[in-house]
Amino acid sequence: MFALDTYGLLGALVMLVIGAIDYVVIKKVAYGRIVERYRRAQRDGESSIHPETVMNLVMVVSLIVFPLIGYGFGSKLASGFGGG
């Protein structure tokens, strides 16, 4: 079992904020292009990934995977400083 340490939680919090900002920016900037590409593929009879599937994947990566990476990085950082 792992122990919750301060550096790990701080790293997770920082990466959660970065992930949330990343999700909002991608939603604002890229979502329109993704929908346009999907509609063009549907019109031309080609296959394409549904835009909501793409955004769900981005959301999972941004809001779940990023904080886990941040926690691991924060824990490694703490052990490098002799803390944690």
C-alpha positions in Angstrom: 0.0 0.0 0.0 1.2 3.5 -0.7 1.3 6.4 1.7 0.0 9.8 0.7 2.8 12.3 0.8 2.7 16.1 0.6 4.9 16.3 -2.6 2.8 13.7 -4.3 -0.4 15.5 -3.5 1.0 18.8 -4.6 2.2 17.3 -7.9 -1.3 15.7 -8.4 -3.0 19.1 -7.7 -0.7 21.0 -10.1 -1.2 18.4 -12.8 -5.0 18.4 -12.2 -5.1 22.2 -12.8 -2.9 21.8 -15.9 -5.2 19.0 -17.1 -8.3 21.1 -16.5 -6.9 24.0 -18.4 -5.8 21.7 -21.2 -9.3 20.2 -21.5 -10.9 23.6 -21.7 -8.5 24.9 -24.3 -8.9 21.8 -26.4 -12.6 22.0 -26.1 -12.6 25.6 -27.2 -10.0 25.4 -30.0 -10.1 21.9 -31.5 -13.7 20.7 -30.9 -15.1 22.6 -33.9 -12.5 21.2 -36.2 -13.1 17.7 -34.9 -16.9 18.1 -35.5 -16.3 19.5 -39.0 -14.0 16.6 -39.9 -16.5 14.1 -38.6 -19.4 15.7 -40.6 -17.3 15.8 -43.7 -16.4 12.1 -43.3 -20.1 11.2 -42.7 -21.1 13.2 -45.8 -18.4 11.5 -48.0 -19.2 8.0 -46.6 -15.9 7.5 -44.8 -15.5 6.3 -41.3 -14.4 8.7 -38.5 -14.4 8.7 -34.7 -17.3 10.5 -33.1 -16.3 13.8 -31.6 -17.7 13.0 -28.2 -15.5 9.9 -28.1 -12.5 12.0 -28.8 -13.4 14.6 -26.1 -14.1 11.8 -23.6 -10.6 10.4 -24.2 -9.1 13.9 -23.8 -11.1 14.4 -20.6 -9.9 11.0 -19.1 -6.3 11.8 -19.9 -6.5 15.4 -18.7 -8.4 14.8 -15.5 -7.3 11.3 -14.4 -4.0 10.4 -16.1 -2.3 13.8 -15.6 -2.9 13.9 -11.8 -1.7 10.3 -11.5 1.5 11.2 -13.3 1.8 14.3 -11.2 1.4 12.3 -8.0 4.2 9.9 -9.2 6.4 12.7 -10.2 5.9 14.5 -6.9 6.7 11.4 -4.9 9.9 10.9 -6.9 10.8 14.5 -6.4 10.2 14.1 -2.6 12.5 11.1 -2.5 15.1 13.0 -4.5 15.1 15.7 -1.8 15.2 13.1 1.0 11.6 14.0 2.1 8.3 12.2 1.8 
